[in-house]
Amino acid sequence: MRPPARERPGRGEPASPAVRAGGVVLLLCIAAALLSAVAGGLLRAGVPLAGAGAPDWLGQAAVQHAALMICAFMGTVIAVERAVAVKLAIAWLAPAASALAGPLLLLGHPGAAGGLLVAAGAVFVGVNMVVVRRQNEPHTELLLASALAWLAGNLLFALGFAPAAVVPWWFAFLVMTIAAERLEMTRLMRRRRGALPALVALLALLVAGSTLSAAEPVAGGVLYGAALLGLALWLLAFDIARRTLFTHGLSRYMAVCLLGGYAWLAIGGLAWAATALGANWRDTALHALGLGFVFSMMMGHAPVILPAVARVKLLFGWPFYLPLALLHGSLLLRLGLRGLDAGWLPRGAGLNAAAIALFAATAAGAVVAWRRRHDRPRAG
């Protein structure tokens, strides 16, 4: 959720050394979670990162790939964004706890990490209750629902439930967070009368699928996949991206990211339901959703969110399209050709990782480019 204009951070008093040190530690934990999650994902896809002498943390990164990527990385980033928005010191306990869970996962302490993730989820729910109290709107209520989904997944993880029961809740957290962001934006458009009830029904179906996945994996998986497919169709029909696609600059780039992501969301929903019915489409379901949809949304929103959260400015330009094209192209190769040649799974996964790295480099380069253009000392 973007901070309202009156709450956006400004240039106040310099932060204390303790606050700056905490910020550095938090940033390092976020980076470590992303890098280790990517490494673990590559290892799971069959990319030979190390030989027999592989470090223990790399094996843990493969085992805890979903927890690292969704909770220690994405969950922490979202919690940081929300803490900046509400401007309450206690709100920072949520990203601090989820960030510290990452090193514990890599050190082989999932129980302790699970406890921290439960604490993070509980604080995050409280933060979103504050958001609803300040601005009681459908999109803020949906943000609260997404926080509850994260807490539910974290509780199941801490209690030792299987990934089949946990992962749907974690993805529901991300999907509902993105849906809330887009619902906020659709206020700029005239919506049909039934649009909001339809969205609520689809997200209720998503929650039902998450709940059933532990005890009734077939029924739960089919419901979950149907909800994802329905949500993709809703977003394609009602999102403002359909109009901004025909604009220029950053607005068009964001629209391309969003519409491409919605296509992958639909594919992920179909693959999720097919997997529940016995098809060998698990990799397609997880990565069409996690990479094709979620990372497309992150790439699209990063040029807007980073300035508000990190207090940096980016010079947007055509290079941002390069990692986006690589992400979608590598997913097509990974998911489309693996049935013909199993070697496309590790090759495609390697290109997926390259797309993430290229995006990080592009964003960093955009920050440097803005500073060079605007921070030059004035002559005389």
ABEGO torsion letter per residue (X at the ends): XBBBAAABBBBBBBBBAAAAAAAAAAAAAAAAAAAAAAAAAAAAAGBBABBAABBAAAAAAAAAAAAAAAAAAAAAAAAAAAAAAAGBAAAAAAAAAAAAAAAAAAAGBAAAAAAAAAAAAAAAAAAAAAAAAABBBAAAAAAAAAAAAAAAAAAAAAAGBBAAAAAAAAAAAAAAAAAAAAAAAAAABBBBAAAAAAAAAAAAAAAAAAAAAAABAAAAAAAAAAAAAAAAAAAAAABAAAAAAABBEAAAAAAAAAAAAAAAAAAAAAAAAAAAAGBBAAAAAAAAAAAAAAAAAAAAAAAAAAAAAAGBBBBBBAAAAAAAAAAAAAAAAAAAAAAABAAAAAAAAAAAAAAAAAAAAAAAAAAAAAAAAAABBBBX
